[in-house]
Amino acid sequence: MKIAIGADHGGFEQKHRLVPWLGGLGHEVRDFGCDSTESCDYPDFAEPVARAVAQGKADYGILVCGTGIGMAISANKVAGVRAANVTSPQFARLAREHNNANLLTLSGRFVSLEDNQAIISDFLKTDFAGGRHQRRVDKIMALESTD
């Protein structure tokens, strides 16, 4: 699976550890930065990860910042992205099953690395349920084409 990943300074430490972990699971990982704990702006990293997902260059995206909230808001501005800020494995499963989320945002400050690994694992192994949920996802995606 191709995964695009990025972080700001608040998520750098976890991203730095998630990249080799994901690679060890057999995923092809493209790291869009950042590359240190020096203060930076999360939209600068959310955008290229979100665009990689929207353009089909990555199957899924993962973004890490202090809370994951700013990354989710930023990524969801890119047409074709359904980013979910997730803090538990159950929410990861539901984001995939019900919302067909294609980008996961995580908290690097308030959720442990181990918990984020469990969240990622459940996110990546869960399929979209379709059915009644497809109608809802279609309505979400239609919002991108309205004024």
Backbone hydrogen bonds in HBPLUS format (Angstrom, degrees):
<---DONOR---> <-ACCEPTOR-->    atom                        ^
c    i                          cat <-CA-CA->   ^        H-A-AA   ^      H-
h    n   atom  resd res      DA  || num        DHA   H-A  angle D-A-AA Bond
n    s   type  num  typ     dist DA aas  dist angle  dist       angle   num
A0028-GLU N   A0001-MET O   2.85 MM  27  6.00 154.6  1.92 148.2 156.4     1
A0059-ASP N   A0002-LYS O   2.78 MM  57  5.20 139.2  1.94 125.3 137.4     2
A0060-TYR N   A0002-LYS O   3.31 MM  58  6.79 154.7  2.38 155.8 163.0     3
A0003-ILE N   A0028-GLU O   2.82 MM  25  6.13 164.7  1.84 165.7 168.7     4
A0030-ARG N   A0003-ILE O   2.87 MM  27  6.28 162.0  1.90 159.9 164.9     5
A0004-ALA N   A0060-TYR O   2.98 MM  56  6.42 161.3  2.02 155.4 159.3     6
A0062-ILE N   A0004-ALA O   2.82 MM  58  6.30 145.6  1.94 154.7 165.9     7
A0005-ILE N   A0030-ARG O   2.95 MM  25  6.20 160.3  1.99 163.8 162.1     8
A0032-PHE N   A0005-ILE O   2.79 MM  27  5.99 178.2  1.79 176.1 176.5     9
A0006-GLY N   A0062-ILE O   2.99 MM  56  6.53 144.0  2.12 152.8 163.3    10
A0064-VAL N   A0006-GLY O   2.99 MM  58  6.49 148.2  2.09 142.7 152.7    11
A0007-ALA N   A0033-GLY O   2.74 MM  26  6.05 148.2  1.84 128.2 135.4    12
A0008-ASP N   A0064-VAL O   3.23 MM  56  6.83 144.0  2.36 156.0 165.1    13
A0011-GLY N   A0008-ASP O   3.02 MM   3  5.42 149.7  2.11 111.5 120.5    14
A0012-PHE N   A0008-ASP O   2.92 MM   4  5.89 116.6  2.33 148.6 166.4    15
A0015-LYS N   A0011-GLY O   2.92 MM   4  6.08 170.7  1.93 163.6 166.6    16
A0016-HIS N   A0012-PHE O   2.77 MM   4  5.86 165.0  1.79 162.4 166.3    17
A0017-ARG N   A0014-GLN O   2.96 MM   3  5.16 134.4  2.17 101.9 114.8    18
A0018-LEU N   A0014-GLN O   2.74 MM   4  5.99 142.1  1.89 150.4 163.3    19
A0018-LEU N   A0015-LYS O   3.03 MM   3  4.81 118.6  2.42  90.7 107.1    20
A0019-VAL N   A0015-LYS O   3.00 MM   4  6.08 159.6  2.04 162.4 161.3    21
A0022-LEU N   A0018-LEU O   2.81 MM   4  5.96 164.5  1.83 159.9 162.4    22
A0023-GLY N   A0019-VAL O   3.02 MM   4  6.22 159.8  2.06 149.5 155.6    23
A0024-GLY N   A0020-PRO O   2.83 MM   4  5.98 149.2  1.93 143.3 151.4    24
A0025-LEU N   A0022-LEU O   3.05 MM   3  5.12 139.9  2.21  97.7 109.5    25
A0027-HIS N   A0022-LEU O   3.23 MM   5  5.73 159.3  2.28 151.0 145.2    26
A0026-GLY N   A0023-GLY O   2.94 MM   3  5.17 158.3  1.99 108.5 114.4    27
A0044-ASP N   A0041-ASP O   3.05 MM   3  5.78 144.5  2.18 121.5 130.2    28
A0045-PHE N   A0042-TYR O   3.03 MM   3  5.50 154.8  2.10 115.3 122.6    29
A0046-ALA N   A0042-TYR O   2.95 MM   4  6.13 154.7  2.02 156.0 164.2    30
A0047-GLU N   A0043-PRO O   3.12 MM   4  5.90 169.1  2.13 142.2 144.3    31
A0050-ALA N   A0046-ALA O   2.88 MM   4  5.97 166.7  1.90 157.8 162.3    32
A0051-ARG N   A0047-GLU O   2.85 MM   4  6.02 161.0  1.89 157.7 163.2    33
A0052-ALA N   A0048-PRO O   3.01 MM   4  6.09 152.0  2.09 139.0 146.1    34
A0053-VAL N   A0049-VAL O   3.15 MM   4  6.49 153.6  2.22 148.5 154.9    35
A0054-ALA N   A0050-ALA O   2.87 MM   4  6.11 171.4  1.87 156.2 158.7    36
A0055-GLN N   A0051-ARG O   2.85 MM   4  5.87 151.1  1.94 147.4 154.2    37
A0057-LYS N   A0052-ALA O   2.80 MM   5  4.91 132.0  2.04 158.2 163.3    38
A0058-ALA N   A0052-ALA O   3.11 MM   6  5.52 128.6  2.39 128.7 121.9    39
A0056-GLY N   A0053-VAL O   3.04 MM   3  5.18 161.0  2.08 108.7 114.4    40
A0061-GLY N   A0102-ASN O   3.08 MM  41  6.54 145.2  2.20 137.1 147.7    41
A0104-LEU N   A0061-GLY O   2.81 MM  43  6.09 165.1  1.83 148.7 148.1    42
A0063-LEU N   A0104-LEU O   2.87 MM  41  6.32 154.8  1.93 157.2 164.6    43
A0106-LEU N   A0063-LEU O   2.80 MM  43  6.20 155.0  1.86 159.0 167.6    44
A0065-CYS N   A0106-LEU O   3.26 MM  41  6.64 160.4  2.30 167.3 164.4    45
A0108-GLY N   A0065-CYS O   2.69 MM  43  5.55 164.8  1.72 160.9 163.6    46
A0109-ARG N   A0066-GLY O   3.23 MM  43  4.98 153.1  2.30 135.8 132.9    47
A0072-ALA N   A0068-GLY O   3.08 MM   4  6.22 153.9  2.15 142.2 149.1    48
A0073-ILE N   A0069-ILE O   2.98 MM   4  6.28 165.6  2.00 160.0 163.2    49
A0074-SER N   A0070-GLY O   2.99 MM   4  6.12 165.6  2.01 148.1 152.4    50
A0075-ALA N   A0071-MET O   2.83 MM   4  5.94 172.8  1.84 155.4 157.8    51
A0076-ASN N   A0072-ALA O   2.99 MM   4  5.99 156.8  2.04 148.2 153.9    52
A0077-LYS N   A0074-SER O   3.08 MM   3  5.54 161.9  2.11 113.5 119.1    53
A0078-VAL N   A0075-ALA O   3.10 MM   3  5.76 167.3  2.11 119.8 123.9    54
A0081-VAL N   A0078-VAL O   3.14 MM   3  5.86 152.6  2.22 146.4 146.9    55
A0102-ASN N   A0082-ARG O   3.08 MM  20  5.55 141.6  2.23 126.7 138.4    56
A0084-ALA N   A0103-LEU O   2.95 MM  19  6.42 152.7  2.02 157.7 162.2    57
A0105-THR N   A0084-ALA O   2.90 MM  21  5.95 165.8  1.92 146.8 144.1    58
A0086-VAL N   A0105-THR O   3.08 MM  19  6.28 159.0  2.12 169.4 166.4    59
A0092-ALA N   A0088-SER O   3.05 MM   4  6.37 147.9  2.16 147.1 156.9    60
A0093-ARG N   A0089-PRO O   2.97 MM   4  6.31 158.6  2.02 153.4 157.5    61
A0094-LEU N   A0090-GLN O   3.01 MM   4  6.28 161.9  2.04 149.2 154.3    62
A0095-ALA N   A0091-PHE O   2.81 MM   4  5.92 151.3  1.89 145.1 153.0    63
A0096-ARG N   A0092-ALA O   3.20 MM   4  6.45 151.4  2.29 145.2 151.4    64
A0097-GLU N   A0093-ARG O   2.79 MM   4  5.99 177.1  1.79 159.7 160.6    65
A0098-HIS N   A0094-LEU O   2.86 MM   4  5.51 163.1  1.89 141.5 147.2    66
A0099-ASN N   A0095-ALA O   3.22 MM   4  5.13 136.5  2.42 110.6 122.8    67
A0101-ALA N   A0095-ALA O   3.03 MM   6  5.48 173.6  2.03 135.0 135.7    68
A0100-ASN N   A0096-ARG O   3.15 MM   4  4.46 138.2  2.34 116.7 120.8    69
A0129-ALA N   A0097-GLU O   2.98 MM  32  4.79 166.6  2.00 120.4 124.8    70
A0116-ASN N   A0112-SER O   2.88 MM   4  6.17 159.5  1.92 152.7 159.0    71
A0117-GLN N   A0113-LEU O   2.84 MM   4  6.11 146.9  1.95 149.8 159.4    72
A0118-ALA N   A0114-GLU O   3.08 MM   4  6.38 151.4  2.16 143.6 150.7    73
A0119-ILE N   A0115-ASP O   2.92 MM   4  6.21 153.4  1.99 147.9 155.7    74
A0120-ILE N   A0116-ASN O   2.88 MM   4  6.08 165.0  1.90 149.3 152.8    75
A0121-SER N   A0117-GLN O   2.91 MM   4  6.08 163.0  1.94 147.1 152.0    76
A0122-ASP N   A0118-ALA O   3.06 MM   4  6.26 166.5  2.08 149.5 152.3    77
A0123-PHE N   A0119-ILE O   2.91 MM   4  6.08 159.1  1.95 151.6 158.3    78
A0124-LEU N   A0120-ILE O   2.89 MM   4  6.07 169.3  1.91 160.8 162.0    79
A0125-LYS N   A0121-SER O   3.12 MM   4  6.23 142.6  2.26 143.8 153.2    80
A0133-HIS N   A0130-GLY O   3.00 MM   3  5.20 137.5  2.18 141.7 133.5    81
A0134-GLN N   A0131-GLY O   3.02 MM   3  5.53 140.4  2.18 111.7 121.7    82
A0137-VAL N   A0133-HIS O   2.93 MM   4  6.24 159.5  1.98 154.8 160.5    83
A0138-ASP N   A0134-GLN O   2.83 MM   4  6.02 160.4  1.87 155.0 160.5    84
A0139-LYS N   A0135-ARG O   3.14 MM   4  6.40 147.9  2.25 137.7 145.7    85
A0140-ILE N   A0136-ARG O   2.97 MM   4  6.32 151.1  2.05 146.4 154.6    86
A0141-MET N   A0137-VAL O   2.90 MM   4  6.17 166.3  1.92 156.7 159.5    87
A0142-ALA N   A0138-ASP O   2.93 MM   4  6.10 142.1  2.07 141.2 151.9    88
A0143-LEU N   A0140-ILE O   3.08 MM   3  5.44 143.8  2.22 105.3 115.5    89
A0144-GLU N   A0141-MET O   3.16 MM   3  5.70 154.2  2.23 111.1 117.7    90
A0145-SER N   A0142-ALA O   3.06 MM   3  5.57 153.8  2.13 112.9 120.1    91
A0146-THR N   A0143-LEU O   3.37 MM   3  5.37 169.4  2.39 104.7 107.1    92
